[in-house]
Amino acid sequence: MPELPEVEVVRRGLERWVAGRTVEAVEVLHPRAVRRHPAGAADFAARLTGETIGVPQRRGKYLWLPLEGRDLSVLGHLGMSGQLLVQPEEAADEKHLRIRVRFEDAVGTELRFVDQRTFGGLSLHENTPDGLPDVIAHIARDPLDPLFDEAAYHAALRAKRTTVKRALLDQSLISGVGNIYADEALWRARLHYERATATLTRPRSAELLGHVRDVMNAALDVGGTSFDSLYVNVNGESGYFDRSLDAYGREDEPCRRCGTPMRRRPWMNRSSYFCPRCQRPPRVAS
């Protein structure tokens, strides 16, 4: 599932190609693509037609298109395989095209939502006073947000009484971090994924947060992480950060720091990748 860097790459593309354009027509080709819009496909299309798209916004992994002059936004759920593509109007339809948005201008491109597995979708929502779609008002700020409160995060981290990787993936504490970038930041910080958050000092949690930011910015520089064709930017291009991963997906390969073979362990229906020497597991109380 796309994490913050991948979603930000898509947001930047939409800002370039979609912001300021007025919707001429909306075509919903699969009802599951608007299942989070309770009023249904016809209502979604009718309400979006004639509206002008504002500057796309993001918080963590969540992306939305505000409508100019309205307290409404189109929230995009990319799910496992959702893609928001800007394509020439004459381009052949993708096999898994679910929603098409045409515009009134003469630019000659349209916005397409493509989703092979149909876990994602688009939906219209009222905005909160802060400008967020109401259904994601509970999502915490992400570490690249200039208003992210580091002191509050550290206090919440210690009070949570959980393990460090669980805390990194808790979107009510910090948003945008998923399995890949959690493993990468923990490797850089030399922290085991089962380390208790209550044992983290303020400098240690600040160091970890710095690594989270560094790895996300590095991924942004190369368009995010793509392991297959399901994650692409708005032009259909893949990211290349998978070539720079230090932990995730590197089972049995030598640690880039000490040479010890990397390990993988099942973790919450996923996997955790770590170096058994650099990231020693916490001691179990006897």
Order of alpha helices (4+ residues) and beta strands (2+ residues): alpha-beta-alpha-beta-beta-beta-beta-beta-beta-beta-alpha-alpha-alpha-alpha-beta-beta
